[in-house]
Amino acid sequence: MIDREPDIQAALLQHTSEARLILEGAFVLPDGRGIDGEHTARGADGLIVLTDSDGRKIFQGKDILLSPAMPAESFFTVPDVKIGIDFHWQRSQKQSFRGALFLSGQSRTAFHLINIVPLEEYLASVISSEMSAGAPLEFLKAQAVTSRSWLVAMLGRKKTRRIPPQNIRDEISVWQDVNDHEGFDVCADDHCQRYQGISRIASENVARAIGATRGLFLTGGDQICDARYYKCCGGRTDVYATAWEDASFPYLAGVADSDRPGAPIATEQEAADWLRFRPEAFCNTADHDLLQRILPSFDLETLNFYRWRVAYSRQELEQILRSRSGIDFGVLQNLDPLARGPSGRIYRLKITGSRRTVVVGKELEIRRWLSPTHLLSSAFVVSVERDPDGNARGFLLEGGGWGHGVGLCQIGAAVMASQGRAAEEILAHYFTGAILKKLY
């Protein structure tokens, strides 16, 4: 465990060949000179070249560190940061950040643009980026503890050897985690945690939530919990192994998102009954006023998250599968769930075609293969429309939830907070048996 606040290296742009920068206040170059205003960084011949607004070269090096001369006042702006990469809400935003700016060379023409910032300041932006800064205080406190715990647990895991996915012929098992990143701690997008800078910090509640929980972590035994979170569980949370490697953590047990205990999904019939019904759950809310308070504006574009439907013609789905998987299945015949987690999320799916039959997992790869962007979740049941000869005409996916379903359900937690429940109760609900400890 840790005993002091670390600095976090968050990559705002990865493997970019050019970045526009606006330095608001003085920043100090490695040679001690101060600069401000508009600049451009470009990769060229293994170096990063920094030029001013008139195109004059200011500095060059394989790496360039720009440190704020007055950390409480200086900040920098990046005009074109992609958010929601590869998801249906992908777009570019102008974002501003405090802390140091590190340009890290990665090849002859590409570099990472990294923000180095203290953990608690980083978290203030994460909390405001993941959910609306106007969300209930007790939810923001629960999110702060969850995000902080995940981040520091992840930093510890990055130092250990990662077990790679084991793929055999006609079975593909893929998962993504931050151990995939090299040269920085976290990216600034949904792959890790949304981090959209000081422009997202718009509420005194965020500062109160960070201050009230400073240095507070979820722990299990002598370890900080790998505390995962996502938007909506769909009525029940899932277990770690449905989304990542085959590991089990007692604090990530699947639980009903309700005061009423409920049995996990165990059969295909139970999955169908569950996903074609809208059972009572904290995250089963259509309260538009509440959703306006808790969701960022781009998430409000996705309101059918508790239960949803996606329909494809056979030809549409064949084309999507070819594009997303790189595999030509021929004439698509069937989609057969082979393994589900307790929330109903599929983590092994058999895809049968006239040319190939492949089993794919885990949950995010299934979501990626079956959509031009990503399905909201892998908790779905499949109905196949067939012609009189039994050939598939179309596929209907009836699903529930938004995200991987492991750990904290953000919408469920926000609803619990709106009902007057404390952060401690919310965390105890989603992280079975975890203990809160203040470590710095």
Secondary structure, 3 states (H helix, E strand, C coil): CCCCCCEEEEEEEEEECEEEEEEEEEEECCCCCEEEEEEEEEEECCEEEEEECCCCEEEEECEEEEEECCCCCCEEEEEEEEECCCCCCCEEEEEEECCEEEEEECCCCCEEEEEEEEHHHHHHHHHHHHCCCCCCHHHHHHHHHHHHHHHHHHHHHCCCCCCCCCCECCEEECCCCHHHCCCCCEECCCCCCCCCCHHHCCCHHHHHHHHHCCCEEEEECCEECCCCEECECCCECECHHHCCCCCCCHHHCCCECCCCCCCCCCCHHHHHHHHCCCCCCCCCCCCHHHHHHHCCCCHHHCCCCCEEEEEEEHHHHHHHHHHHHCCCCCCEEEEEEEEECCCCCEEEEEEEECCCEEEEECHHHHHHHCCCCCCCCCCEEEEEEECCCCCEEEEEEEEECECCCECEEHHHHHHHHHCCCCHHHHHHHHCCCCEEEECC
